Amino acid sequence: MVDTPIIVISSPKRKNGSSVLALNLAGALWNDGYQVGLFSSNPDEIRKFLVSRIKFCSSQNIKLAQPKLLTNINDLAGLSAVIADISADKYQENEAVFNAVHTLITPLNNENDISWQPDDEYLNFIWKIKKNQASQGKKYLNWIIVPYLQKSGSAEFLHLSESARRYGFRIAPAIYYRDEYMHISNGFCSADLRNEKLANLMSLNDVYARREILKLADFIWKKQ
C-alpha cells in the first residue's frame, strides 16, 4: 500500500478546471513545506508551468519551491504528496493511477456533468476503482466533489447532496471562478504570494483564492 498520499484531480468533462485546481492545490501544499510531486496525463502542461516558474523566480529575484514532475506514479522517493491531474479523455487509460489514489477530487461546473445514472461511464469507472481498492485491503476511496461556482451562486448544485448519499462522496467547500487562479500561466499561484518579497503582487482576491484552496486542503484530510 502506498504511504505517500496521491491526490487525483479528474473530471468527466473537459474544461472543468482540473489542471488549474491541481496546480493551485499543489501550491498550497508546497508553501506549507511539503515536498510535492506533480503527475499529469498531459505532462507538457506541467513542463510549461515549471519553465514559467523558473522564469518568474528569475524576474523577481526570488527562490520558490520547485515541485517535481513525475513520469512514473510510483516514483515517490522523498515526496510528501503527489497531485495527479488526469484529463477527462484519459482517465480510463490511467486506471493504475486511480488504483493507487488516496483522494479523488472531481470538479464540476454543474451537477449534470455526471448523469447520476447507473449507466454513467464516469460513475462506473469510480465504482470499478472502489472495487479494485477493496481487493487491495483499502477501506474506502476518499472521493470529493468540488463545485465550481459562478459569482451568481450555487443554484446549479441544488440536488448534489442527494447524489452524495447515494454514491458515497463528500461535497467540498465551493471554489469560485477567479482570474487569480490563472496566475499559473505565469508560473506561480496565489499561495506563493504570501512570500514577503511578492507582497506587492497580492490583491484582496488573491487572499480569497488562497483561503478557498486552504479550505479545500483541510477538507481533504478531514475524516468522513
C-alpha positions in Angstrom: 0.0 0.0 0.0 1.3 3.5 -0.9 2.3 5.6 2.1 2.7 8.9 0.1 -0.8 10.3 -0.4 -1.7 10.5 -4.1 -4.5 13.1 -4.8 -6.0 12.8 -8.3 -7.9 15.7 -9.8 -10.2 14.3 -12.5 -13.4 15.3 -14.3 -15.9 13.5 -16.5 -15.9 16.5 -18.9 -13.3 18.7 -20.5 -12.7 22.3 -19.4 -13.8 21.7 -15.9 -10.7 23.4 -14.4 -8.9 20.3 -13.2 -5.5 21.5 -14.3 -5.9 24.9 -12.7 -7.2 23.3 -9.5 -4.4 20.7 -9.4 -1.6 23.3 -9.6 -3.2 25.7 -7.1 -3.8 22.9 -4.6 -0.2 21.8 -5.1 0.9 25.4 -4.4 -0.9 25.4 -1.1 1.0 22.2 -0.1 4.5 23.3 -1.2 4.0 26.6 0.6 3.4 24.7 3.8 6.7 22.9 3.4 5.6 19.7 1.7 7.7 18.1 -1.0 5.1 17.8 -3.8 5.3 15.7 -6.9 3.2 16.5 -10.0 1.9 13.9 -12.4 -0.3 14.6 -15.4 -1.9 12.8 -18.3 -0.7 15.8 -20.3 2.9 16.3 -18.9 3.6 19.1 -21.4 1.3 21.4 -19.5 3.2 20.8 -16.3 6.6 21.3 -18.0 5.3 24.6 -19.4 4.3 25.6 -15.8 7.7 24.6 -14.4 9.6 26.6 -17.1 7.4 29.6 -16.5 8.0 29.2 -12.7 11.8 29.3 -13.2 11.5 32.5 -15.4 9.2 34.1 -12.8 11.6 33.4 -10.0 14.5 34.9 -12.1 12.5 38.0 -12.9 11.6 38.6 -9.3 15.0 37.6 -7.9 13.4 35.1 -5.5 13.5 31.5 -4.7 10.3 29.5 -4.6 9.6 25.8 -4.0 10.0 23.7 -7.2 7.7 20.7 -7.4 8.9 17.6 -9.1 7.4 16.4 -12.4 6.8 12.6 -12.2 6.7 10.5 -15.3 6.1 7.4 -13.2 3.4 7.5 -10.5 5.5 5.0 -8.4 8.5 7.4 -8.3 7.6 8.6 -4.8 11.0 8.8 -3.1 11.4 12.0 -0.9 7.8 13.2 -1.6 5.2 14.2 1.0 2.3 14.1 -1.5 1.5 13.8 -5.2 -1.0 15.8 -7.1 -2.1 14.0 -10.3 -4.1 15.8 -13.0 -5.9 13.3 -15.2 -7.9 14.8 -18.2 -11.4 13.8 -19.0 -10.4 11.8 -22.1 -7.6 9.9 -20.4 -9.0 8.6 -17.0 -9.7 5.1 -18.4 -6.1 4.6 -19.6 -4.7 5.8 -16.2 -6.5 3.2 -14.1 -3.3 2.3 -12.4 -3.0 5.8 -11.0 -6.6 5.7 -9.7 -6.0 2.3 -8.1 -3.2 4.0 -6.0 -5.1 7.1 -5.2 -5.7 8.4 -1.6 -8.2 11.1 -2.6 -10.1 11.6 -5.8 -11.3 15.2 -6.4 -13.9 15.8 -9.1 -14.5 19.4 -10.0 -17.9 20.1 -11.6 -19.2 23.1 -13.4 -22.8 21.9 -12.6 -24.2 18.7 -11.1 -25.3 17.4 -14.6 -21.6 17.0 -15.6 -22.3 13.5 -14.2 -25.6 12.0 -15.2 -26.0 10.2 -11.8 -27.5 7.2 -13.6 -26.3 3.5 -13.3 -25.1 3.6 -16.9 -22.9 6.7 -16.4 -19.4 5.9 -17.7 -17.6 8.0 -15.1 -19.6 6.6 -12.2 -19.0 3.1 -13.4 -15.3 3.8 -13.6 -15.2 5.1 -10.0 -17.2 2.0 -8.9 -14.5 -0.1 -10.6 -11.8 1.7 -8.7 -13.6 1.3 -5.4 -13.7 -2.5 -6.0 -10.1 -2.6 -7.1 -9.0 -0.8 -3.9 -11.2 -3.0 -1.7 -9.4 -6.0 -3.2 -6.1 -4.3 -2.0 -7.4 -4.0 1.5 -8.2 -0.3 1.4 -11.3 0.7 3.4 -12.8 3.3 1.1 -12.0 5.9 -1.5 -11.9 9.4 -0.3 -14.0 10.9 -3.2 -14.6 14.6 -3.1 -16.8 16.7 -5.4 -15.7 20.3 -5.7 -18.5 22.7 -7.0 -17.1 25.4 -9.3 -19.4 28.4 -8.9 -20.1 31.4 -10.9 -20.4 34.5 -8.8 -24.2 34.4 -9.1 -24.5 31.5 -6.7 -25.0 27.7 -6.4 -28.3 27.0 -8.0 -26.6 24.5 -10.3 -25.9 22.2 -7.3 -29.3 22.1 -5.6 -29.6 18.3 -5.6 -25.9 17.3 -5.2 -26.4 16.2 -1.6 -28.9 13.6 -2.7 -26.3 12.1 -5.0 -23.7 12.3 -2.3 -25.6 9.9 -0.1 -26.3 7.5 -2.9 -22.8 7.3 -4.5 -20.6 7.9 -1.5 -18.7 11.2 -2.0 -18.3 14.3 0.1 -19.1 17.8 -1.1 -16.2 20.2 -0.6 -16.4 24.0 0.0 -17.1 25.6 -3.3 -14.4 27.2 -5.5 -15.4 30.4 -7.3 -14.1 31.2 -10.8 -11.4 33.7 -10.1 -8.9 35.2 -12.6 -6.3 34.9 -9.7 -6.3 31.1 -10.2 -4.9 31.7 -13.6 -1.6 33.0 -12.2 -0.3 29.5 -13.0 0.1 30.5 -16.6 2.9 32.8 -15.4 4.4 30.1 -13.2 3.1 30.9 -9.7 -0.2 30.7 -7.7 -1.9 32.8 -5.0 -0.3 30.7 -2.3 3.2 31.8 -3.5 2.3 35.4 -2.9 2.4 35.1 0.8 6.2 35.5 0.4 7.0 39.0 1.7 9.1 39.8 -1.4 5.9 39.3 -3.5 3.5 41.2 -1.3 3.2 44.0 -3.9 1.7 41.5 -6.4 -1.0 40.3 -4.0 -4.6 41.5 -4.4 -7.5 41.1 -2.0 -8.9 38.5 -4.4 -5.6 36.6 -4.1 -6.2 36.4 -0.4 -9.7 35.0 -1.0 -8.3 32.5 -3.6 -5.7 31.2 -1.2 -8.3 30.8 1.6 -10.5 28.8 -0.7 -7.7 26.4 -1.6 -6.6 26.1 2.0 -10.1 25.2 3.0 -10.1 22.5 0.3 -6.8 21.2 1.6 -8.2 21.0 5.1 -11.3 19.3 3.9 -9.3 16.6 2.1 -7.7 15.4 5.4 -10.9 15.7 7.4 -12.3 12.4 8.4 -15.5 11.3 6.7 
